[in-house]
Amino acid sequence: MPDTIQASIYDFPQYYELLFGSDWRAEFHFLRGCFDRHATRKIRKVFEPACGTGRLLLQFAKAEYKVSGNDLNEKAVVYCNKRLKKHGFAQSVTVGDMADFRLKQPVDAAFNTINTFRHLPTEATAEAHLKCMAAALAPGGIYALGLHLLPTRGPHDDEESWIARRGHVQVCSRMWSKKVDRKKRMEYLGMTLDIWMPTKHFRIEDEMHYRTYTAAQMSDLLSRVPEFEHVATYDFAYDLKKPVKIGPMTQDVVLILRRRE
């Protein structure tokens, strides 16, 4: 059996980045397409709340956008800023709470595409986050918000796994739903990262708590932030040619929210 560490996966940005960092192309091109299709202003400055290791921010910086972000995890912020500096860009990511921040100047677009929003534990913090995002965006700018909805009919996807390798290091990840408490609107997720090296194998075990949203609950939340107009919905296939209509079996969505002018 491998040595096991009970810790947050976010405290190991080098392995998190290895696992997810290469999987950026589809999201990057999708987001640029959304900028062209749904924003009513030129997109030059982009912001990512809870940006983690900055896998997308780095790609946008390389494409000559001015980038910035925040994250609660100091280790992830240090890692992200080092990567930006290594490639000749400003260290523009700060330690901050995505439900309680203010930018010095508004940005043209923002994105949060892989369920990070659901880390916000209450309706109050979720609404505060959306209010912060609305204040951060210039009129006509867009916010792409990706999350898994809780279906009200049909099966609920309850397990995912990934494998990534770089050099002599391999990371195998598994995430599964331990329990969904519909009354408290909380999903409890287990996650393991198995790290294999030539002379070492160890495991990181984590448990994450995600707030649940049905389509109706998400719609109700958005209705309380009138600064945003919900202009389009896609899924995690990131296909601009195939917008989706949310129904009782819908799970993964990317909501395109535009700051009202």
Phi, psi and omega in degrees: 000141179287156170297138185241133178247125174270107185196167174287134177297336181288347176278000179234067187299332181294324179277325176299316181293321177299321184288317188248345190294329182281346185264066185240340191299312183298315179296316182301310182290326176297313181296319178297324176295321177295322177303313182292322188275324192245340177279150177250020177219163177290133181263113178239326182244129180234153184224140175236113173286146181051054191282346180060231183279357174075033183301324178274324180302319180298319180293322177292322177298318178296333179271013172075026168271152171274122189245153173203164180191174173217163178198147179286335185273113184297324181295320178293320180296315178299315180299314181297314181295324177297320179294316179299316180297318180303326181265009173089018182250161179295146177277086194253016179254136184236158173284124183191161181267125183291353176255004182204080180208164176214129178274149179292325178224147180292154176251171183266335181203158178212162182207150179204092200256348189234056169075000182301328178307326184286352172293337179295122196278341186226166176297325181295316180289327177295316179294320178299320178299312181296324177295319177297318181294320178298319179292333182281341185263140171287152178306134181088352177280163183236155174237120177263114186243113182253133179201163172267126173275156175271114182293147177262357175211144179087181184287159177247120178301127187232010177203141175218153176214154180218154173223136177218151180222141173216117183062236181262012182248131175235136178240126176245128184237145174223133175233134181216153179275116178280319184196144172243116178261097184292330180292315179274354181055055181221134173249132182255118185247132171266148178213135175235143170239117174262120182253121181248127174233168183306325183239013186207144173219122175219165185233138172252126178246133183221156170232129181244145180248117181247130173290141181263150177221123164280170178300319181294320180293322178292320178298319179296319178298314181297328181295341180269003177235076186293349176296338181257143170246125179278109190255342180194158176225133175233180174240187187282007169282344177055046181252108182296338180280351185230070172297154184246155173254124185286129178229185184294342180257359182293137178240296184268130180221148167240111181270128177260111183251127181251134178289123182297146182268000000 
